Amino acid sequence: MGDQQHFIEIYEPYEYDGPNPLEVSGVAVLKGPTRSNYYLLELSSPVEYDHERVEQLLVAPRYNGDKIDRAVCSTCTVNIARVPPDTHLDDSTSLTFESILRWGVGKISPAPH
């Protein structure tokens, strides 16, 4: 799945002043702690937020009825979570509440080929 390229536009947090949109690569769809699915993304270039380095994000569709496939394959409004700086997730990871730092809202779109 790592060959899927996307852009994420950050709408919230409002105080985020780093690069926007972010270029990311899809890693895997992971099961979350509340039976939700999250799409794990690797940033092409790490960013800093709240004095922490951000290298990976997790996104999930924001609106009821939207499935994770929409975030993976097309344009979708998403809830965005940061992966803690001392954690590296991969396609075999089981997510826990400690794996997820709620961050904000944005939009994921496929990168043009």
RAQUI-V873494 format. One record per run of one state. SS is the DSSP state (hx for helix, st for strand, lp for the rest). FROM is the first residue (numbers start at 1). TO is the last residue. If there is no record, write none. Layout:
SS,FROM,TO + SS,FROM,TO
This chain:
lp,1,4 + st,5,12 + lp,13,21 + st,22,31 + lp,32,36 + st,37,49 + lp,50,51 + st,52,61 + lp,62,67 + hx,68,73 + lp,74,75 + st,76,82 + lp,83,96 + hx,97,99 + lp,100,100 + st,101,110 + lp,111,113
